[in-house]
Amino acid sequence: MNDPLRFVIITGLSGAGKSYAIKCFEDMGYFCVDNLPTTLIPTFADLCVQSMRKIRRIALGVDVREGEYLIHLMEILQELKAKGHPTEVLFLEAGDETLVRRYHETRRRHPLAGEGNVLEGIGAERKAMADLREIADRIIDTSQLTVHQLKQLLVEIYGGEGVRPTLSVALVSFGYKHGIPYDADLVFDVRFLPNPHFVEGLKSLDGRDPAVREFVMGHPQSRQLLDRLQELLRLLLPLYQREGKAYLTVAIGCTGGRHRSVALVEELRQFFEGLGTPPAVTHRDLYRE
């Protein structure tokens, strides 16, 4: 017998955070589909059961745009449960004032506003979604929540053991004469360090070579810089992670991108590995003249 699927139906009022919630579930490893016609959900479930991808956790976005398909949703939920698939309905809502403000800020049109104003559309949507709200297993009011707080709450409820927002770290060495990496979040200039380029026997090597790394890191200012960088990163990493940042790119630059920056990146590689966060390392300009 195939293992059951876990379904979370994400629904609620337009502007309450459904689209962002779906992204959060995707980050937690759920297979996510937004606005799949409700009548297709049983067929979709059967395909997932048979899939070679071992799909076991699924989040489906459903909103008022489903129109007449919403009528069938109650029956669909019962069908999923009858097949042994744990199914939960998550309903997101917010106060009228909050929803109106969000629509004004984004300048989006409310799906039920028609020729009227946003408030009228919100009222019509509350009425249309009332039955679905009534059967919801969990209702979250996002009026006072930031996107980061909403993500943290969803992870705590639906993530399961060991699931927490993760931060992927990338380290990039580069040469200033070739330009700063466009995707860098933090950029550090190490051109003040002694340059192996002018040392006989080291010019043709790069910062991965033990002799070059020993030369670069053998100077007191290099060790002091590395200590300060590690201290700064120890401070920043949990703060970035708490705010929901998914990627952090740290770029270290010297003149040509072959010696000093490479040596520092290799030192930081060991630092991140020691923290249990192995980084992706790129020596962008290692072979450029």
Residue frames relative to the residue before (quaternion, step in Angstrom):
aa qw qx qy qz dx dy dz
M 1.0000 0.0000 0.0000 0.0000 0.00 0.00 0.00
N 0.4622 -0.6903 0.4846 0.2739 3.58 -0.91 0.89
D 0.5500 -0.6022 0.4643 0.3456 3.55 -1.16 0.64
P 0.5130 -0.6485 0.4571 0.3276 3.61 -1.04 0.69
L 0.4186 -0.6690 0.5553 0.2624 3.53 -1.29 0.46
R 0.2860 -0.7155 0.5984 0.2194 3.55 -1.19 0.50
F 0.1109 -0.8027 0.5852 0.0302 3.57 -0.68 1.12
V 0.0410 -0.7305 0.6798 0.0516 3.52 -1.15 0.78
I 0.1935 -0.7664 0.6058 0.0903 3.56 -0.68 1.15
I 0.1420 -0.8039 0.5756 0.0470 3.57 -0.49 1.22
T 0.1442 0.7916 -0.5734 0.1539 3.55 -0.57 1.16
G 0.2736 0.7722 -0.5500 0.1624 3.55 -1.26 -0.17
L 0.7309 -0.4285 0.3180 0.4255 3.53 -1.32 -0.30
S 0.5491 -0.6011 0.4683 0.3433 3.56 -1.08 0.73
G 0.7759 0.2950 -0.2419 0.5024 3.56 -0.82 1.04
A 0.5885 0.6006 -0.3640 0.4006 3.58 1.26 -0.12
G 0.6754 -0.5336 0.2857 0.4212 3.61 1.25 -0.05
K 0.3096 0.7877 -0.4937 0.1999 3.60 1.20 0.31
S 0.6669 0.5077 -0.3123 0.4471 3.59 0.85 -0.94
Y 0.6612 0.4845 -0.3113 0.4808 3.58 0.97 -0.81
A 0.6261 0.5418 -0.3425 0.4441 3.59 1.00 -0.78
I 0.6276 0.5320 -0.3384 0.4567 3.58 0.99 -0.79
K 0.6350 0.5168 -0.3305 0.4696 3.60 0.99 -0.77
C 0.6345 0.5299 -0.3285 0.4568 3.58 1.03 -0.78
F 0.6529 0.4998 -0.3148 0.4742 3.58 0.96 -0.85
E 0.6182 0.5382 -0.3411 0.4603 3.57 1.05 -0.73
D 0.6462 0.5135 -0.3105 0.4716 3.58 1.01 -0.81
M 0.6815 0.4775 -0.2854 0.4756 3.59 1.14 -0.60
G 0.6318 -0.5820 0.3208 0.3989 3.58 1.26 0.12
Y 0.4548 0.6629 -0.4681 0.3668 3.57 1.23 0.25
F 0.4026 -0.6395 0.5880 0.2884 3.55 -1.25 0.53
C 0.0963 -0.8532 0.5124 -0.0141 3.57 -0.42 1.24
V 0.0067 0.7618 -0.6475 0.0183 3.53 -1.09 0.85
D 0.1955 -0.7908 0.5720 0.0956 3.57 -0.84 0.98
N 0.8681 0.0589 -0.0787 0.4866 3.54 -0.99 0.98
L 0.2225 0.7306 -0.5935 0.2539 3.55 0.87 0.98
P 0.5055 -0.6420 0.4632 0.3433 3.65 -0.75 0.92
T 0.5299 -0.6861 0.3930 0.3066 3.56 -0.71 1.07
T 0.6281 0.5538 -0.3461 0.4231 3.60 1.04 -0.65
L 0.6685 0.4930 -0.2988 0.4698 3.58 1.22 -0.37
I 0.4556 0.7211 -0.4388 0.2826 3.60 1.23 -0.22
P 0.6600 0.4947 -0.3485 0.4452 3.69 0.81 -0.77
T 0.6447 0.5039 -0.3191 0.4782 3.60 0.99 -0.81
F 0.6300 0.5311 -0.3196 0.4679 3.56 1.02 -0.85
A 0.6449 0.5217 -0.3234 0.4553 3.60 0.97 -0.84
D 0.6474 0.5170 -0.3204 0.4593 3.59 0.95 -0.85
L 0.6482 0.5143 -0.3184 0.4625 3.59 0.99 -0.82
C 0.6516 0.5135 -0.3169 0.4596 3.59 1.00 -0.79
V 0.6162 0.5463 -0.3405 0.4537 3.59 1.04 -0.76
Q 0.7377 0.4198 -0.2178 0.4819 3.57 0.99 -0.88
S 0.4958 0.6993 -0.4109 0.3105 3.58 1.25 -0.30
M 0.4750 -0.6641 0.5068 0.2766 3.56 -1.13 0.74
R 0.5869 0.6106 -0.3625 0.3890 3.59 1.25 -0.29
K 0.3721 -0.7479 0.4746 0.2772 3.59 1.27 -0.05
I 0.1558 0.7914 -0.5663 0.1696 3.57 0.85 1.00
R 0.0164 0.8293 -0.5565 0.0479 3.57 -0.69 1.08
R 0.7594 0.2552 -0.1720 0.5733 3.61 1.16 -0.39
I 0.0231 -0.8244 0.5607 -0.0740 3.54 -0.62 1.19
A 0.0928 -0.7629 0.6376 0.0539 3.57 -1.04 0.84
L 0.0994 -0.8012 0.5900 0.0139 3.56 -0.79 1.07
G 0.2834 -0.7573 0.5673 0.1560 3.55 -0.86 0.99
V 0.0229 0.7873 -0.6133 0.0595 3.57 -0.79 1.05
D 0.0961 0.8032 -0.5848 0.0610 3.60 -0.83 0.90
V 0.7834 -0.3763 0.2314 0.4371 3.52 -1.34 -0.01
R 0.5625 0.6107 -0.3899 0.3982 3.60 1.18 -0.38
E 0.5062 0.6391 -0.4235 0.3949 3.59 1.27 -0.21
G 0.2357 -0.8200 0.4956 0.1627 3.57 1.22 -0.43
E 0.8569 -0.0412 0.0566 0.5108 3.56 -0.82 -1.04
Y 0.5624 0.6098 -0.3928 0.3970 3.59 1.18 -0.42
L 0.5504 0.6240 -0.3966 0.3877 3.60 1.16 -0.51
I 0.5723 0.6122 -0.3761 0.3953 3.57 1.12 -0.65
H 0.7164 0.4609 -0.2445 0.4632 3.57 1.04 -0.79
L 0.4893 0.7147 -0.4227 0.2666 3.58 1.19 -0.39
M 0.6238 0.5482 -0.3557 0.4288 3.61 0.93 -0.82
E 0.6657 0.4965 -0.2987 0.4702 3.57 0.96 -0.89
I 0.6355 0.5391 -0.3248 0.4473 3.56 1.03 -0.82
L 0.6455 0.5235 -0.3241 0.4520 3.57 0.94 -0.85
Q 0.6538 0.5029 -0.3119 0.4716 3.56 0.96 -0.82
E 0.6354 0.5335 -0.3271 0.4524 3.58 1.04 -0.78
L 0.6443 0.5169 -0.3196 0.4642 3.59 0.98 -0.83
K 0.6732 0.4896 -0.2975 0.4675 3.56 0.91 -0.90
A 0.6298 0.5413 -0.3330 0.4466 3.59 1.05 -0.76
K 0.6759 0.4743 -0.2810 0.4891 3.57 1.18 -0.58
G 0.5942 -0.6143 0.3398 0.3926 3.57 1.31 0.09
H 0.5217 0.6326 -0.4213 0.3876 3.59 1.23 0.25
P 0.3777 -0.7079 0.5410 0.2521 3.64 -0.57 1.05
T 0.0152 -0.8205 0.5681 -0.0621 3.56 -0.71 1.11
E 0.0319 -0.8015 0.5966 -0.0257 3.57 -0.85 1.03
V 0.2541 -0.7457 0.5969 0.1518 3.56 -1.11 0.76
L 0.1263 -0.7729 0.6208 0.0361 3.54 -0.76 1.15
F 0.0948 -0.8087 0.5804 0.0109 3.58 -0.63 1.15
L 0.1554 -0.7878 0.5936 0.0541 3.57 -0.73 1.15
E 0.0670 0.7932 -0.6016 0.0663 3.54 -0.93 0.90
A 0.0875 -0.7663 0.6328 0.0682 3.55 -1.33 0.15
G 0.6281 -0.5474 0.3963 0.3858 3.55 -1.25 0.35
D 0.6647 -0.5199 0.3566 0.4009 3.57 -1.23 0.53
E 0.6589 0.5244 -0.3182 0.4355 3.58 0.87 -0.92
T 0.6562 0.5098 -0.3040 0.4659 3.56 0.98 -0.87
L 0.6765 0.4974 -0.2992 0.4532 3.57 0.88 -0.92
V 0.6357 0.5177 -0.3306 0.4675 3.59 0.98 -0.80
R 0.6566 0.5108 -0.3151 0.4567 3.58 0.93 -0.88
R 0.6596 0.5098 -0.3169 0.4523 3.58 0.93 -0.86
Y 0.6612 0.4937 -0.3143 0.4694 3.59 0.98 -0.74
H 0.6419 0.5063 -0.3298 0.4721 3.56 1.02 -0.68
E 0.6550 0.5180 -0.3150 0.4510 3.58 1.02 -0.79
T 0.7474 0.3904 -0.2219 0.4896 3.60 0.95 -0.83
R 0.3054 -0.7829 0.4813 0.2492 3.57 1.31 -0.38
R 0.3940 0.6956 -0.4967 0.3381 3.56 1.12 0.67
R 0.4409 -0.6687 0.5306 0.2774 3.55 -1.25 0.47
H 0.4395 -0.6832 0.5152 0.2732 3.55 -0.91 0.93
P 0.5363 -0.6767 0.3908 0.3190 3.63 -0.81 0.94
L 0.7629 0.3336 -0.2004 0.5163 3.62 1.13 -0.47
A 0.4305 0.7241 -0.4550 0.2887 3.58 1.23 0.10
G 0.1600 -0.8089 0.5479 0.1406 3.58 1.04 -0.72
E 0.7775 -0.2505 0.2260 0.5308 3.56 -0.80 -1.04
G 0.5808 0.5962 -0.3727 0.4102 3.57 1.27 -0.10
N 0.6374 -0.5192 0.3870 0.4177 3.57 -1.26 -0.31
V 0.7226 -0.4488 0.3040 0.4289 3.55 -1.31 0.22
L 0.6446 0.5469 -0.3312 0.4192 3.59 0.91 -0.88
E 0.6357 0.5133 -0.3257 0.4758 3.56 1.04 -0.75
G 0.6410 0.5223 -0.3181 0.4639 3.58 1.01 -0.79
I 0.6375 0.5244 -0.3244 0.4619 3.58 1.00 -0.83
G 0.6503 0.5183 -0.3132 0.4588 3.56 0.97 -0.85
A 0.6592 0.4978 -0.3059 0.4733 3.58 0.94 -0.86
E 0.6598 0.5056 -0.3166 0.4569 3.58 0.99 -0.77
R 0.6109 0.5421 -0.3581 0.4524 3.60 0.98 -0.75
K 0.6607 0.5018 -0.3032 0.4687 3.56 0.97 -0.83
A 0.6807 0.5016 -0.2901 0.4483 3.58 0.93 -0.93
M 0.7467 0.3982 -0.2078 0.4906 3.57 1.08 -0.72
A 0.3749 0.7758 -0.4568 0.2209 3.60 1.26 -0.03
D 0.6715 0.4976 -0.3094 0.4536 3.61 0.89 -0.90
L 0.6536 0.5082 -0.3120 0.4660 3.57 1.01 -0.81
R 0.6263 0.5238 -0.3331 0.4717 3.57 1.04 -0.74
E 0.6266 0.5728 -0.3287 0.4137 3.55 1.05 -0.81
I 0.7523 0.3746 -0.2152 0.4975 3.60 0.98 -0.76
A 0.4113 0.7371 -0.4614 0.2730 3.61 1.26 -0.07
D 0.4217 -0.6970 0.5241 0.2483 3.56 -1.04 0.81
R 0.7975 0.0502 -0.0082 0.6011 3.56 1.13 -0.63
I 0.1159 -0.7788 0.6152 0.0395 3.56 -0.94 0.97
I 0.0619 -0.7923 0.6069 0.0085 3.58 -0.80 1.03
D 0.2307 -0.7473 0.6111 0.1219 3.55 -0.83 1.06
T 0.1969 -0.8293 0.5173 0.0763 3.58 -0.48 1.20
S 0.3064 0.8020 -0.4794 0.1819 3.60 1.27 0.10
Q 0.7988 0.2861 -0.1241 0.5144 3.57 0.90 -0.95
L 0.5757 0.6072 -0.3699 0.4037 3.58 1.26 0.17
T 0.3468 -0.6654 0.6113 0.2516 3.56 -1.13 0.70
V 0.6587 -0.4942 0.3601 0.4384 3.59 -1.21 0.26
H 0.6380 0.5290 -0.3321 0.4503 3.59 1.05 -0.71
Q 0.6549 0.4979 -0.3116 0.4755 3.58 1.00 -0.78
L 0.6264 0.5279 -0.3371 0.4641 3.57 1.06 -0.74
K 0.6552 0.5082 -0.3184 0.4595 3.58 0.92 -0.86
Q 0.6484 0.5171 -0.3206 0.4575 3.58 0.92 -0.88
L 0.6531 0.5156 -0.3110 0.4593 3.57 0.98 -0.85
L 0.6691 0.4986 -0.3034 0.4600 3.59 0.90 -0.87
V 0.6299 0.5267 -0.3309 0.4651 3.58 1.02 -0.78
E 0.6589 0.5126 -0.3115 0.4538 3.58 0.94 -0.88
I 0.7173 0.4519 -0.2553 0.4649 3.59 0.99 -0.84
Y 0.8411 0.2435 -0.0638 0.4788 3.56 0.78 -1.08
G 0.5354 0.6838 -0.3927 0.3025 3.57 1.20 -0.29
G 0.3517 -0.7153 0.5284 0.2922 3.55 1.00 -0.78
E 0.6997 -0.4711 0.3327 0.4217 3.54 -1.30 0.22
G 0.8326 0.2373 -0.1851 0.4649 3.51 -1.06 0.85
V 0.6057 0.5450 -0.3724 0.4442 3.59 1.24 -0.06
R 0.1491 0.7598 -0.6164 0.1433 3.54 -0.69 1.11
P 0.6186 -0.5231 0.3955 0.4327 3.59 -1.12 0.42
T 0.1845 -0.8053 0.5572 0.0840 3.59 -0.75 1.00
L 0.2588 -0.7468 0.5964 0.1401 3.52 -1.21 0.60
S 0.2052 -0.7742 0.5898 0.1029 3.57 -0.68 1.11
V 0.1862 -0.8068 0.5575 0.0594 3.55 -0.73 1.14
A 0.0787 -0.7692 0.6332 0.0358 3.55 -1.03 0.88
L 0.1683 -0.7635 0.6180 0.0827 3.56 -1.00 0.90
V 0.0311 -0.8066 0.5898 -0.0258 3.56 -0.84 1.01
S 0.1710 -0.7340 0.6451 0.1258 3.57 -0.94 0.91
F 0.0396 0.8094 -0.5828 0.0601 3.58 -1.01 0.75
G 0.3871 -0.6874 0.5598 0.2533 3.52 -1.35 0.27
Y 0.5006 -0.6780 0.4463 0.3008 3.59 -0.81 0.96
K 0.6323 0.5446 -0.3521 0.4238 3.58 1.03 -0.62
H 0.6876 0.4292 -0.2766 0.5162 3.58 1.30 -0.22
G 0.6225 -0.5664 0.3338 0.4245 3.59 1.26 0.05
I 0.5181 -0.6363 0.4829 0.3058 3.54 -1.22 0.62
P 0.5465 -0.6115 0.4490 0.3547 3.65 -0.95 0.78
Y 0.4632 -0.7237 0.4398 0.2611 3.59 -0.72 1.04
D 0.7342 0.4278 -0.2408 0.4689 3.60 1.10 -0.58
A 0.4018 0.7387 -0.4642 0.2782 3.61 1.24 0.22
D 0.2990 -0.7328 0.5849 0.1774 3.57 -1.07 0.82
L 0.7766 0.1091 -0.0404 0.6192 3.56 1.03 -0.86
V 0.0716 -0.8004 0.5951 0.0022 3.58 -0.82 1.02
F 0.0489 -0.7956 0.6038 -0.0061 3.56 -0.85 1.02
D 0.2823 -0.7668 0.5644 0.1172 3.54 -0.87 1.09
V 0.0555 -0.8240 0.5639 0.0058 3.62 -0.56 1.14
R 0.3090 0.7842 -0.4891 0.2243 3.60 1.16 0.50
F 0.5787 0.5859 -0.3793 0.4219 3.61 1.23 -0.17
L 0.5689 0.5991 -0.3881 0.4084 3.61 1.23 -0.26
P 0.6321 -0.5255 0.3977 0.4076 3.62 -1.16 0.52
N 0.3259 -0.7979 0.4900 0.1309 3.56 -0.83 1.06
P 0.3707 -0.7444 0.5125 0.2139 3.63 -0.60 1.12
H 0.4861 0.6817 -0.4270 0.3417 3.59 1.22 -0.35
F 0.7447 0.3938 -0.2070 0.4976 3.57 1.10 -0.69
V 0.5811 0.5614 -0.3793 0.4509 3.60 1.26 0.26
E 0.4849 -0.6833 0.4670 0.2825 3.55 -0.75 1.08
G 0.7951 0.2790 -0.2321 0.4860 3.56 -0.89 0.97
L 0.7192 0.4251 -0.2509 0.4891 3.60 1.23 -0.32
K 0.5237 0.6794 -0.4020 0.3201 3.58 1.16 -0.58
S 0.7311 0.4439 -0.2443 0.4569 3.59 0.89 -0.92
L 0.6167 0.5265 -0.3436 0.4737 3.59 1.29 -0.19
D 0.3069 -0.7316 0.5568 0.2459 3.60 -1.23 -0.07
G 0.7480 -0.4692 0.2672 0.3860 3.56 -1.32 0.21
R 0.5777 0.5654 -0.3918 0.4394 3.59 1.23 -0.06
D 0.5705 0.6019 -0.3755 0.4139 3.56 1.23 -0.42
P 0.5561 -0.6412 0.4085 0.3356 3.63 -0.86 0.89
A 0.6454 0.5294 -0.3346 0.4374 3.60 0.99 -0.79
V 0.6641 0.4871 -0.3048 0.4784 3.59 0.99 -0.81
R 0.6627 0.4988 -0.3137 0.4621 3.58 0.90 -0.87
E 0.6355 0.5191 -0.3325 0.4650 3.57 1.02 -0.73
F 0.6407 0.5150 -0.3269 0.4662 3.58 1.01 -0.80
V 0.6971 0.4795 -0.2846 0.4507 3.59 0.80 -1.02
M 0.7679 0.3802 -0.2036 0.4737 3.56 0.75 -1.03
G 0.5464 0.6302 -0.3953 0.3847 3.58 1.25 -0.08
H 0.6235 0.5283 -0.3463 0.4607 3.58 1.24 -0.18
P 0.5884 -0.6202 0.3851 0.3476 3.61 -0.94 0.89
Q 0.6624 0.5153 -0.3322 0.4306 3.62 0.92 -0.83
S 0.6125 0.5464 -0.3522 0.4497 3.58 1.13 -0.57
R 0.6667 0.4852 -0.3048 0.4767 3.57 0.94 -0.87
Q 0.6412 0.5222 -0.3256 0.4585 3.57 1.01 -0.80
L 0.6375 0.5233 -0.3212 0.4655 3.57 0.99 -0.84
L 0.6657 0.5050 -0.3106 0.4532 3.58 0.86 -0.95
D 0.6405 0.5239 -0.3290 0.4552 3.59 0.95 -0.83
R 0.6783 0.4864 -0.2941 0.4656 3.59 0.92 -0.89
L 0.6306 0.5270 -0.3353 0.4606 3.59 1.01 -0.75
Q 0.6647 0.4953 -0.3045 0.4691 3.56 0.91 -0.87
E 0.6329 0.5247 -0.3290 0.4647 3.57 1.00 -0.77
L 0.6577 0.5053 -0.3034 0.4691 3.59 0.97 -0.88
L 0.6887 0.4860 -0.2876 0.4548 3.59 0.87 -0.92
R 0.5990 0.5443 -0.3603 0.4638 3.60 1.08 -0.61
L 0.6535 0.5010 -0.3022 0.4802 3.56 1.10 -0.70
L 0.7438 0.4669 -0.2369 0.4156 3.56 0.81 -1.06
L 0.6118 0.6134 -0.3673 0.3384 3.59 0.89 -0.89
P 0.7203 0.4153 -0.2915 0.4731 3.65 0.69 -0.90
L 0.6189 0.5417 -0.3508 0.4477 3.59 1.12 -0.57
Y 0.6359 0.5040 -0.3183 0.4902 3.58 1.01 -0.81
Q 0.6674 0.5111 -0.3053 0.4473 3.55 0.92 -0.93
R 0.6450 0.5326 -0.3186 0.4459 3.59 0.97 -0.85
E 0.7030 0.4529 -0.2595 0.4831 3.57 1.08 -0.72
G 0.5839 -0.6401 0.3468 0.3593 3.57 1.28 0.17
K 0.3645 0.7261 -0.5076 0.2868 3.61 1.20 0.31
A 0.3069 -0.7904 0.5076 0.1529 3.58 -0.78 1.03
Y 0.8074 0.1544 -0.0459 0.5676 3.59 1.05 -0.78
L 0.0385 -0.7692 0.6377 0.0144 3.54 -1.11 0.80
T 0.0805 -0.7914 0.6057 0.0192 3.56 -0.74 1.10
V 0.1200 -0.7834 0.6095 0.0196 3.54 -0.70 1.19
A 0.0990 -0.8144 0.5717 0.0119 3.56 -0.61 1.16
I 0.1295 -0.7716 0.6215 0.0410 3.55 -0.94 1.00
G 0.0615 -0.8485 0.5255 -0.0099 3.57 -0.61 1.12
C 0.0491 -0.7358 0.6729 0.0586 3.53 -1.20 0.71
T 0.7773 -0.3549 0.2060 0.4769 3.61 -1.17 -0.21
G 0.8363 0.1785 -0.0672 0.5140 3.57 0.68 -1.12
G 0.4572 -0.7117 0.4313 0.3137 3.57 1.24 -0.29
R 0.6003 0.5914 -0.3570 0.4031 3.60 1.16 0.48
H 0.7968 0.3189 -0.1532 0.4898 3.59 1.03 -0.67
R 0.8127 0.3134 -0.1751 0.4590 3.57 0.08 -1.31
S 0.6850 0.4801 -0.3014 0.4577 3.58 0.82 -0.94
V 0.6361 0.5276 -0.3261 0.4591 3.58 1.03 -0.79
A 0.6559 0.5162 -0.3114 0.4543 3.58 0.93 -0.90
L 0.6678 0.4915 -0.3061 0.4679 3.61 0.96 -0.83
V 0.6348 0.5232 -0.3363 0.4584 3.58 0.97 -0.79
E 0.6518 0.5101 -0.3237 0.4586 3.59 0.97 -0.78
E 0.6178 0.5208 -0.3395 0.4815 3.58 1.10 -0.64
L 0.6790 0.4814 -0.2889 0.4731 3.58 0.95 -0.87
R 0.5458 0.5934 -0.4002 0.4357 3.58 1.15 -0.53
Q 0.6783 0.4848 -0.2892 0.4703 3.58 0.86 -0.97
F 0.6183 0.5546 -0.3358 0.4444 3.57 1.06 -0.78
F 0.6989 0.4595 -0.2747 0.4743 3.60 0.81 -0.98
E 0.6252 0.5257 -0.3455 0.4619 3.58 1.00 -0.72
G 0.6348 0.5313 -0.3193 0.4613 3.57 1.09 -0.71
L 0.6622 0.4815 -0.2952 0.4925 3.58 1.20 -0.53
G 0.5137 -0.6439 0.4202 0.3805 3.59 1.26 -0.16
T 0.6253 0.4900 -0.3399 0.5034 3.58 1.25 0.45
P 0.1262 -0.8223 0.5488 0.0813 3.62 0.33 1.14
P 0.2837 -0.7944 0.5133 0.1581 3.61 -0.66 1.04
A 0.4370 -0.5998 0.5786 0.3383 3.52 -1.35 0.23
V 0.1442 -0.8224 0.5494 0.0309 3.59 -0.66 1.12
T 0.0008 -0.7843 0.6195 -0.0324 3.54 -0.94 0.99
H 0.1486 -0.7454 0.6436 0.0904 3.57 -0.87 1.00
R 0.2506 -0.8604 0.4224 0.1360 3.51 0.34 1.35
D 0.8235 0.2622 -0.0978 0.4934 3.59 0.82 -0.99
L 0.2326 0.8317 -0.4820 0.1479 3.55 1.26 0.38
Y 0.8047 0.2715 -0.1281 0.5122 3.59 0.93 -0.83
R 0.5061 0.6335 -0.4375 0.3886 3.58 1.20 0.40
E 0.4434 -0.6893 0.5100 0.2611 3.55 -1.11 0.68
